Amino acid sequence: MSLDRSVPFDVEAYVARVTSSPCFICAIVAGDPAYAAEQIVYEDDHHLAFLARYPTMPGYLLVSPKRHIEHVVRDLGEDAYLELMRVVRKVALAVESVVPSERTYLLSLGSRQGNAHLHWHVAPLPPGTPYDEQQYHALMAENGTIPWTQEQAEELAARLRRALA
């Protein structure tokens, strides 16, 4: 089963935006309405989980500390790191309960040059995805993103919130 990733992704425009714009995660934390596509599915005093704006797989979301932290290891004490990983696991289990997945990819991406705010990607691989469309290929928006509407984001976010409750 090949995943429909028919929505082209403009890498140049994305790079230009993320390297010249304020932190998108800080904007989400602040409640900026420009980030309505990034539906929040989980929030506690220190963390946030929200749907990816450019999903390459159904259920793709990000988990982040609310505080602007940039390095996944150095900027967190051991307790804060372990608490963040507990949230990542909790959210990933909820995703797996709602979205069919063969495997769930967990990784931290970003750079001081763009998307610097620490975040973990939680990306459920759909069952039956051909091997050559898995792993890095499945994560790269350069290979296209899935067709996705605001209504679909809101419906999935509601299902994930129920699973997390």
N, C-alpha and C positions, 0 to 999 in steps of 0.2 A: 504494500500500500504506500504510494507516494503521497507526501503531504502537499497540499495546495499552498504554494508559496509564490503566488502569481503577482503580488503587489511589489513593483520595483522599489528599490531603496536608493535614494540619492546620497551616496557616501560623501561626496564633496560638500554638499549643503549641510549634511549632518556634522562633519568635521568643523566646518566654518562656524556653525552655531555653538557646538559644545566647547570650542576653544576660545570663543569670544563672549559668551553669555555668562551671567551669574549662575551659581550652583542650582541645578534643577531640583535636587533633593531638598535643599534649604527652602526653595520656593514651595515645594509640596508641603513641607512641614509648616510653613507659614500660611498655608491655605490659599495660595495663588490660584484663581479660577482658570488660568491658562493651562492648568495641568489636570483638567477633569478626566482625561483619558486614563490617567494613572490612578484608577480607583483604589482607594485605601481599603485593604481587607483586614488588616490587623494593626492595632496601635496600643502601646502601653506607655508608661512614663518616659521610657528611654529609646524605644524602637518603633519602627514603622515598616509595614509590608504593603506593597502596592503593585498593581498590574503594570507590566511593561507597555510603553507607548507603541513600540515597534516589535510586537511578538513574532517570533519565528516558529513558535509552537503554541497550541492552545494551553492556557494556564501559566504561561511564562510570567514570572513576577520578580520583584526585587525586594530585599530586606535590608534595612539600613538603621544605624543609630540615628536618632534625631539630631544629636549634636554633630556639628561639622568636624568629622575626624577623617584623616586622609590615608593613613597607613594601617593595613589590616592587622599587623602584628605589633609594631612599635608604639602606636598611638593608643592602645588599649592595655590596661592592666589585665592580669590573668582572669580575675573574676568578671570583669566587663566583657572580655573576649568570650569566656564560657557562657555568659548570659546571652550574648548575641547569638552564639551557636545554638543555644537552646531554642531561641526564637526561630532561627533558620530551620531547625528540625521540626518544630511545631507547625510552622507554615508549610513546609514540604510535605509533612504527613497529611495535612488538610488538603493540599493540592492533589495528592495521590488519591484521596478519598472521593474527590469530585471529578477529576480529569483522568481518563484512562491513560496509563503510562507503563511503558516497559521498563524504564529506568528514569531516575530523576538526577539531572546534572546540577551540581552545586559548585559555584566558583565565584571568586571575587575578581572583578575587572575594574578598569579605570586607570587614570594616570593623573599626575599633577598638571599635565597639559590640558586635560579635559575630563569631565566626569570625576573630579578629584574626590568627592565625598564618598567615603567608604560605603560599599554596598555589595551584597551577595546576590548572585543570580540563582533563581530556583527555576529550572527549566525541565518540565516533564516531557520525555521522549514518547511520542505516540507508539503504541504497539504496532508491529509490522513495518516500521520504517526501514527501508532498505539500508544495509550497512553503509553503503557509500554516501548516504544522506544523514548519517548519525554523527555524533561527537562534534567536532569543531564546525563541520559543515552545517549541522542543525542549528548551531548558535549564531552563525554569521548572517546578519541582515543583508549583507552584500549578495547573498544567494536568494534574496527576496523575503518578504514577510507574508504572513497569512492575511487573508481578507479579514478585516476587523472593524466593527462599528462601535459607536458609543453605547448603543443599546446592548450589544453583546457583552461589552465590558461591564456594564452595570449588572446584567443578569449573572454573569460569572462571579463578579465580586459579591453579590448577594449570597450565592451558593457557598462561596468560600467563607464568608462571614458566619454563616450558619454552622459550617463544619468546624470553625474555630471557637464557636461559643460554648 
